[in-house]
Amino acid sequence: MASQKVVLRHALLESGAILRRMFGKVKASEKSRANLLTEADLESQRSVLSIIGRAFPDHDVLAEEDHSSSRGSEFLWIVDPLDGTTNYAHGFPVFTVSIGLLRQGEPVLGGIYDPMSDECFTAEKGKGARLNAMPFT
């Protein structure tokens, strides 16, 4: 079985590649007043959920774009597939993919990826933070 860190990084980078590829090519719709949604949000989320689901089919997931699964797992992945949709929709290149993992309600792993600057920040409980897989201090 793949490690959670490897899956997290893979999901961040793959979904970030989708956002980079679609940047400037999608139109936004309103999910609710002042809350935008783009096809890039949905594509990014599908990618993240697919990667996590293949590696950990028994884990729970809470994702921003109307997706959750509750299997009673001690693990819960929390996904924002496009953190900064307003910036993205307006062509302002400041946005990330954000993913966290809780174990029995406690944060144990998380990461954000800025696909425009190719900066991937990850952190693991008790092990510090990394930038593009290198220790970050």
C-alpha positions in Angstrom: 0.0 0.0 0.0 1.2 3.5 -0.8 2.2 5.8 2.0 -0.2 8.6 2.8 2.6 11.1 2.2 3.2 9.8 -1.3 -0.5 9.8 -2.1 -0.9 13.4 -0.8 2.0 14.7 -2.9 0.8 12.8 -6.0 -2.7 14.2 -5.6 -1.5 17.7 -5.1 0.8 17.6 -8.1 -1.7 15.9 -10.5 -4.6 18.2 -9.6 -2.3 21.2 -9.8 -1.3 20.2 -13.3 -4.9 20.2 -14.3 -5.4 23.7 -12.8 -2.3 25.0 -14.7 -3.5 23.5 -18.0 -7.0 24.9 -17.6 -5.9 28.4 -16.3 -7.4 31.1 -18.4 -9.6 28.7 -20.4 -12.7 28.2 -18.1 -15.6 30.3 -17.2 -17.1 30.6 -13.8 -20.6 30.1 -12.6 -22.0 31.1 -9.2 -22.5 28.3 -6.7 -24.1 30.8 -4.4 -23.9 34.5 -4.0 -20.2 35.5 -4.2 -19.1 31.9 -4.3 -17.8 30.9 -7.7 -17.4 27.4 -9.3 -15.4 26.5 -12.4 -14.9 23.3 -14.4 -11.4 23.4 -13.1 -12.6 23.0 -9.5 -14.5 19.9 -10.6 -11.7 18.4 -12.7 -9.2 19.0 -9.9 -11.5 17.4 -7.3 -12.1 14.4 -9.5 -8.4 13.9 -9.8 -7.7 14.2 -6.1 -10.6 11.9 -5.2 -9.6 9.3 -7.7 -6.0 9.2 -6.5 -7.0 9.0 -2.8 -9.8 6.5 -3.5 -7.5 4.1 -5.4 -4.9 4.1 -2.6 -7.2 4.2 0.4 -10.7 3.1 -0.6 -11.8 2.7 3.0 -10.9 6.3 4.1 -13.5 9.0 4.5 -13.4 12.1 2.4 -14.9 15.6 2.8 -14.4 17.7 -0.4 -15.6 21.2 -1.1 -17.5 20.6 -4.3 -20.4 18.6 -2.8 -18.7 15.3 -2.2 -18.2 13.4 1.0 -18.0 9.7 1.9 -18.4 8.4 5.4 -17.4 4.8 5.9 -16.6 5.1 9.6 -12.8 5.2 9.0 -10.4 6.7 11.5 -9.0 8.7 8.5 -10.6 11.7 6.9 -9.2 13.5 3.9 -10.3 17.1 3.6 -10.0 18.5 0.0 -10.2 22.0 -1.4 -9.5 21.3 -5.1 -9.1 24.9 -6.0 -8.4 27.2 -3.1 -8.7 30.7 -4.6 -11.4 30.1 -7.2 -12.2 33.8 -7.4 -8.6 34.6 -8.3 -8.5 31.7 -10.8 -11.8 32.7 -12.5 -10.5 36.3 -12.9 -7.2 35.2 -14.4 -5.1 36.2 -11.3 -2.5 33.4 -10.9 -2.6 33.0 -7.1 -4.4 29.8 -6.1 -3.6 26.4 -4.7 -4.8 22.9 -4.2 -5.2 22.2 -0.5 -5.5 18.7 1.1 -5.4 17.7 4.8 -5.6 14.3 6.5 -7.1 13.8 10.0 -6.7 10.6 12.0 -9.4 10.3 14.7 -10.1 14.0 14.3 -6.5 15.1 14.7 -4.5 16.6 11.9 -1.6 14.4 10.9 -0.7 15.4 7.3 -1.4 18.3 5.0 -0.2 20.1 1.9 -0.8 22.9 -0.5 0.4 23.2 -4.0 0.8 26.4 -6.0 1.0 25.1 -9.6 1.9 28.5 -11.0 5.1 28.8 -8.9 5.6 25.0 -8.6 5.8 25.2 -4.9 4.5 22.2 -2.9 4.4 22.7 0.8 3.7 19.6 3.0 3.7 19.0 6.7 3.5 15.9 8.8 2.7 15.8 12.5 5.9 15.6 14.5 8.1 15.6 11.4 8.0 19.3 10.3 7.3 20.9 7.0 8.8 20.5 3.5 8.9 22.6 0.4 9.1 20.5 -2.8 10.2 17.5 -0.7 13.1 19.4 1.0 13.0 20.3 4.7 11.6 23.7 5.2 12.8 25.9 8.0 
